[in-house]
Amino acid sequence: MIRTLTLIAAGLTLTACAAMPLETGPQSDFAPETGGEMQLCAAEAYQVLVGQPVGGVHTDSLPRPHRVYGSGDMITEDYRPERLNIVVGDDGTVAEVKCG
């Protein structure tokens, strides 16, 4: 009886640690590939945010992946052409919108 319970507990533990499949639907973090190249982010469409207070930016409506950070914040230096970056200036307004 104890062996059976131990095996069940071990099986459930291993199941919880199993890798999840990569999401490929419209909510995926990765843009679909076209012609072997990743699509660029839509930075041009979001240039209207420059000069606006960052509190007015609704991050739920931004394309994924995206990140919002200050000019002095520590960020990863990996370049992802499909990622939208919103850089916030010292005055709390959007200073720059770019891909990467």
Phi, psi and omega in degrees: 000315180293321178298319180297315179296322179295317179295320178296316179297319179294319178296318178294322178296315179294324178296321180293334181269359183295146179289140178272146178291150179292131181287133182239004182281191183295341180268007182296151178285348185248137178283149179292148180277144175227119178063029178086354179244147176286146177288145176283159178288173183263047184300325181299322182289340183254012177296341178294344179284339182299127181093348180276150175297138183295335178295339180271357180275119178272100185294338178294334182268357179282149177293154179256142357278155176211164173210145179241125182210159178276161183296336179257002182287151174279129178223163176289153182258014177287138181263120177235103186299339180274353184270133176270125179250129175244114183262127182260132179280176181296336181273003177085011176252160179291120182266329185202144174233123184210167176270159175130000000 
